[in-house]
Amino acid sequence: MPRRKPAVITIDGPAGAGKSTAARLLAERLGYTLVPTGAMYRALALSVMRAGVPAREGPELRDHLAHRSIVVAAGHVYLDGEDVTDPIRSREVARVTSDITTFASVRAKVTPLQRQLAKAGGVVLEGRDTGTVVCPEAEVKFFLTASLDARARRRQAELAAAGTPVPLDAITTELRARDTQDETRALAPLRRAPDSIELDTSDLTSDQVVERLLASINRYRGGAAKRTPATRVNRLYTVMRIPVVALARAMFRLESQGRDNIPATGPVLLVANHSSLLDPPLIGAAARRQLIFLAKVELFQFPLFGGLMRRLNARPVRRDGADPAALRTAMRVLEEGRALLIFPEGTRGDEGVIRPAKAGAGMLAVLSGASVVPVYVRGSGRAWPRGRTFPRPAKVTVTFGPALRFEAEHGADRKQQYEVASREMMAAIARLRDGSADGAEKRWSAPYAVRSK
Ligand code: DC
């Protein structure tokens, strides 16, 4: 792996998906610190049980928590100085943990400790909310899943090895109850971060899981590392952006929302709705990074204009049907760690109408494994619709949504994966249009407030 600031890597998922083993092996392979967040909650549950404090939110619990110290070191967990790594593995502790993790005071005690541990980088955090709440800005996020049956069998083998044989249906029932508890609680529920890489571990050994995780990390970080800052900043683009922004503000009262959703470095695919010729320059003006654009090859045939377009980061593509060269061009841009803007719908449509994406968009998202940032442009189809000779003043807002990530799933039907990716990216753009749950600010603000005193 190239020498750069060590990453923050998060691994979330339901109980028994193989997170703990995968996280431990991954941390060993990378030489990173392991932060098993579930174990921190388990240690608090153990202390609550030992002290006989009722497992309900209130002053008694808060007072108890205030005097506890939880330390994670070398994969072990210490409660008030005592190594509790083994005693916290019991079923009884697991049950109480599931209850107390629904309390705000418990999460407010542990979440800041986890953030502190992640601060310097070089950590693998493992749990339920590490990629969504604890470190939403983590560089690489994984979400591990497995069938209920596979998870129950694993838990059974684990318990048997520890000398507690338990019937499979009892474990299945417990796991189901914990899944429901983890997924439905109001605070930091278990859910997949939209920009996480999902991996079904049902039929994989732990070594295979780690190999897959390492391959994804290398692919992602490798792509980002190829970036050489000196060659990346296009001076003409920087200079030309100034009058474009000024004009866009004066004529279209251009407003930009959710700019922070564009990762500051590394490969990014921006996917936008398209209803006007104004879309590329206005998205370029609104974005916080220099973008690469794809434009139809005919535009490059005008000598001066073509040269200028190229110097302003436009790359020619053919428009007649599938263009394999366009896909190669796009892949190369992303491999260089740049930000590429595409319009998955192809040609321009009407203001406010979102049309299905062409297959190539989903394919590019899956094959590149890049972060995909949905973009909704509002108003450009009123300011300069198709068929009009000149633009007219109208307000335009460009909204960047939380990044999505589509990873190629081995063995799955490829065409279907591309179609799903195409559909999901358009759905994300539609959510930005409708201002629904996936709003622009969400990624960067924790779904609940940490009220630590
Ligand atoms: O991963 P585990 O089995 O050690 O987790 C124990 C419990 O803690 C489980 O009920 C889920 C909960 N947990 C959580 O709420 N948030 C985390 N970040 C990690 C675990």
Residues whose N, C-alpha, C, O or C-beta is under 5 A from the ligand:
A	BS01	DC	A15 T37 G38 A39 Y41 A94 T97 S98 T101 G127 R128 D129 T130
